[in-house]
Amino acid sequence: MKKYLRFLLLGIGVVISTCLTSLIVCNQMIVNNAKGKTFYEIDSITPSDYGLLLGTTPQTRIGRRTNYFFKYRIYATEQLYKAGKIKRILISGDENSLDGVNEVECMRDSLIAHGVDVNDIILDGKGFRTLDAVVRAVKAYNIHSYVVISQRFHNERAIYLTEHLGLEAHDIQGYNAADPKSKMALMTYVREYFARVKVFVDILTDKEPSSYEK
């Protein structure tokens, strides 16, 4: 019995060690790849025809509170647009998210309220995941160069996917929206480590969007 227990504990230890190593290695690869490509300072952004705004809901799913990931991405997009760093905005998100909210329409309405011309906004409601968003920007909307707009961790992952999925994309930059500091936001940061492992699973398995239609 003791011998069996030792083998069991050893096996559990190996699994935990492997998982932790995977989290650390995948995270570091994505961080290293994004060096010099994401920016907090607007003057560091090279002007581009398009911004790719990654979608989220205006309220948190738990508690229906203000979603600062949403708020800060809108503000970052407004900054870029009004500074002339981007001319048009492709909003990519879920048109029918888990709580029934149309992410892209909510973001469009908020941008318009912040002074963005509706004619400069394109909606992609089939950007269900970050992979969908970056692939569809190229293959469905024929946009091959853009500034991706989200929080830094999200931009880093989006850039890695764009550059390693064999897409005809170039000069991809990330403009980093502010990072929310709440306890609820901490859950998002923890989930990101697992999302980064999934990046490599998706690349290795040639994962593709469910649709290339607009």
N, C-alpha and C positions, 0 to 999 in steps of 0.2 A: 504493500500500500504506500509506504514512504517513497519507494522508488518510482512508482507511478506518479505520485504527487510532485516529485522533483522534476520529472520529465514534463509534466503539465505546466509547472511554473516556468520552466525553461522555455517551453513553446510560447507561452504567453509573453514572456520577456522578449523573445525574438520578434514576435508580431508587433509589439509596442515599439521596439527599437526600429524596425523597418518602417513603420508608419511615421514616426518622428523624423527619421532620416529623409523620407520622401517629402514631407512637408517642408523641411529646411532646404533641401536641394532645389525643389521646384520653385520655392519662393525666391531663392537667391538667383536662380537663372533668369527669372522674369525681371527682377530688380536690376540685375546687371545689364540685361538687354535694353532696358529703358533709359539708361544713363545718358544724359545729354539730349533727351527727346521729350521730357515733360518739364513744364515750367509753371512757376507761380507768378512770375513777373510778366505782365502783358507785353512789355517792350522786347522780351526775348522771343516772342512768337513771330515767325516769318509769315507775312500775309498769304492767305490761301483763299481760293474761291469758296470753299465749303468748310463748315463746321459740322461735325457729327456729334450730336447731343444724345447721350445714352439715357434711356428713359427710367423713370421711377414714379411712384405715386405721390401726390401732394400731401397725403396723410399717412401716418404709420398704420400698419395693419392691426397692430395691438394698441388699443387705447384711443385710436383715431386722433392722434396728436399731430402737430405740425411736423412734417418730414423735412428735416434740415438738409438732407441729401438733395432733395428736390429744390428747395429754396436756394441753396448755394450754387447748384448747377445752372439755375435760371440766371442768377446774378452774374456768374462767370460768362455765360453766353451773351448776355446783354453787354458786358464789358468788351468782349471781342468784337461784337457787331458794331457798336458805337465808335470803337477805336479804328474801324476800318480793317481789322485783321481778318475778318471773314465777310463774304458778301451774301451767302445763302446758308441756311441751316437745315440739315436733314435730321429730324427728330426720329430716333429709332427706339421703339419700345413695344410693349404688349397692349394691343387695342382692346383686350378683354382680360385683364389680370385676375388673379385669384379672388379679389374682392369686387370684381365687376367694373373696375375703373378703367377708362381708356387713358392710358398714360400719355400717349402722344397728343391727344386733344387737350388734355389738361396742361401740358407743357406749352403747346401752341397758344392757348388762351392766356397763359401767364406771360409769355414773351410779348404778345401783342399789348397786354396791359403795361408792359415795361417799354413800349415804344418801338418794337420791332415790326417792320412792315410785313403784313400777312403774305404778300406776294413773294417774300424772300424765305418762306418757310415751306419745307416739304415734309410730309408725314409718311413714316413707314411703320405701320401698326403690326408688322410681322417680325419685328426685332425682339423676339421672345427671350433670347439670351444674347450675351455679348458676342458669341460666335456668329449668331444670325445677323446681328447688327453690322459687323465688319464685312462679312461675306456679301451681304445683300447691298451694302453701299457700293461695292465694286460691280457685282454681277447683275443686280436688278436696277441700279440707278446710274451705273456707268461713271461713278465718282472714284477716281484713282489716287487722289491726294486730298488730304483734309486734316483739320485740327480736331482731334477727339476731345470731347468736353465731359468731364466727370471728376470724381475725386481721384487723387493720385494713384491709389492702389488699383482702381478700376481702369484708369488710363494705361497703367503699366501692363495690365493683363490684355487689354484691347490691342495695344501696339504689338505685343508678342504674338498674339493670334494673327493679326494682319500680316506680319512679316514671316510667319512660319506655316501658313496654310497654302502657299503657292499662289497667292493672289497677285494680280498685276497692279500693285499699289506701290507708291513711292512718296518720300518726304512726309511721312506721317509724324505729326507732332501731338503732344498732349497738353492741354491747358488745365491746370489743376484747380478745381473748385475747392473751397475751404472744407476742412474735415469737421463734421459734427463731433461734439465731445460728450454726449450723453451716455448713460449706462446702456440704453437701448442700442445706440450706435456701436457700442463695443461688441455686440453680438454679430454685427455685420463684418467687423474687422476680423473676428475669429473665424467666421465662415469663409472669408476670403482665402485663408490658407488652404482650405479644402478645395475651393474653386480653382486654385492654381495647380493643384495636382490634376484636377479634371481637364485642364488645358492640355496637358500632355497625353492624357487618355484620348481626348477628342482628336488630337493631331495624329496619334499613332493608329487610330481606328478610322481615319478619314471621315470623321463626322461632318455631315453637311446640313444646311438649313432644310426645314421641311418644305419650303417653297422658294422659288426665285421670282415669282410673280409680284407685281406691284399691288 
